[in-house]
């Protein structure tokens, strides 16, 4: 089993999350990979999870009627949130708020087809006290097999 350098699913997710509409994206995804990007801001971590999950379902990255794909996405989101929040996936109860761009990427990062699809969630933006100017940059990445 070989993880191909040109198929690093997490790298693509991070690059997409950090890119703005004005940025020229100079990379191309492997064939049959799927992506979606969006924004979310909240003092409630459940709203962040819901925003990413809703976007992934709306863009048909995952099936909306099955458990397995939703479960894989959930774990990828929670891993990414853990990075954003430095291990304490709490926001409002700790007087923190986030403003994030997110990217979801689905594809097979391996050369072997039988390895199947994986899903990566990248979150990039700001976290801090709910007072403008009291935030700093943050990033998180979660990757899970489907």
C-alpha positions in Angstrom: 0.0 0.0 0.0 1.5 3.3 -1.1 0.3 6.8 -0.2 1.0 8.7 -3.4 2.6 12.1 -3.0 0.3 13.6 -5.6 -2.8 12.2 -3.8 -2.3 13.7 -0.3 -6.0 14.3 0.5 -5.3 16.3 3.7 -3.0 18.7 1.8 -5.7 19.4 -0.8 -8.2 20.0 1.9 -5.9 22.5 3.7 -5.1 24.3 0.5 -8.8 24.6 -0.4 -9.7 25.8 3.1 -7.0 28.4 3.1 -7.8 29.7 -0.5 -10.1 32.6 -1.1 -12.2 33.2 -4.2 -9.5 35.7 -5.3 -6.7 33.2 -4.9 -5.7 31.4 -8.1 -5.8 27.7 -7.3 -2.9 26.2 -9.2 -3.4 22.5 -8.4 -5.7 20.0 -9.8 -7.4 17.2 -7.9 -7.1 13.5 -8.9 -9.9 12.3 -11.1 -13.2 11.3 -9.4 -12.3 13.2 -6.2 -15.1 15.4 -4.8 -14.8 18.7 -2.9 -16.9 21.4 -1.2 -16.0 24.6 0.6 -17.8 26.9 2.8 -17.8 29.3 5.8 -19.1 29.1 9.3 -18.8 31.3 12.3 -20.2 30.5 15.7 -19.7 30.2 19.5 -21.4 26.8 19.3 -19.2 23.8 18.1 -22.4 21.9 17.1 -23.2 24.6 14.6 -19.7 24.1 13.0 -20.3 20.4 12.8 -23.8 21.0 11.3 -22.5 23.5 8.7 -19.8 21.1 7.4 -22.1 18.1 7.4 -24.9 20.0 5.6 -22.5 21.3 2.9 -21.1 17.8 2.4 -24.6 16.3 2.0 -25.9 19.1 -0.2 -22.9 18.7 -2.5 -23.3 14.9 -2.6 -19.8 14.4 -1.0 -21.5 11.9 1.3 -24.9 10.1 1.1 -27.5 11.7 3.2 -29.4 8.5 4.0 -26.6 6.3 5.3 -24.8 6.0 8.6 -21.3 4.9 7.5 -20.4 7.9 5.4 -22.0 10.4 7.9 -20.1 8.7 10.7 -16.8 8.9 8.8 -17.4 12.6 8.1 -18.3 13.3 11.8 -15.0 11.9 13.0 -13.0 13.9 10.4 -14.9 17.0 11.5 -14.2 16.3 15.2 -10.5 15.7 14.6 -10.3 19.0 12.7 -12.2 20.8 15.5 -9.8 19.3 18.0 -6.9 21.0 16.1 -8.8 24.3 15.9 -9.6 24.3 19.6 -6.3 22.8 20.9 -8.0 19.6 22.1 -10.9 21.1 24.0 -13.8 21.0 21.5 -15.7 23.7 23.3 -16.4 27.2 22.2 -19.1 29.3 23.9 -18.8 27.7 27.3 -15.2 28.8 27.3 -16.1 32.2 25.9 -14.5 31.5 22.5 -15.9 32.0 19.0 -14.6 30.9 15.6 -14.8 32.3 12.1 -13.8 29.5 9.8 -13.5 28.5 6.1 -13.9 24.8 5.6 -13.1 22.3 2.9 -14.2 18.7 2.6 -12.4 16.4 0.1 -13.4 12.8 -0.7 -11.2 10.4 -2.7 -8.8 7.5 -2.6 -5.3 8.7 -1.6 -3.7 5.4 -2.3 -2.5 3.8 -5.6 -4.6 0.7 -4.9 -8.3 1.0 -5.9 -9.3 -1.5 -3.2 -8.3 0.9 -0.5 -11.5 2.8 -1.1 -12.4 6.4 -0.4 -11.3 8.6 2.5 -12.6 11.9 3.6 -10.6 14.9 4.8 -12.0 18.0 6.5 -9.9 21.1 6.9 -10.9 24.2 9.0 -9.0 27.4 8.8 -9.7 30.8 10.2 -9.8 32.6 13.6 -10.6 31.7 17.2 -10.7 33.9 20.2 -12.8 35.8 22.7 -16.1 37.1 21.3 -14.7 40.6 20.9 -13.4 41.8 17.5 -9.6 42.0 17.6 -9.3 39.4 20.3 -8.7 36.4 17.9 -5.9 34.6 16.3 -5.4 32.2 13.4 -6.2 28.6 13.8 -6.2 25.5 11.6 -7.4 21.9 12.0 -7.4 18.8 9.8 -9.2 15.5 10.2 -8.9 12.5 7.9 -11.0 9.3 8.1 -11.6 6.3 6.0 -15.1 5.6 4.7 
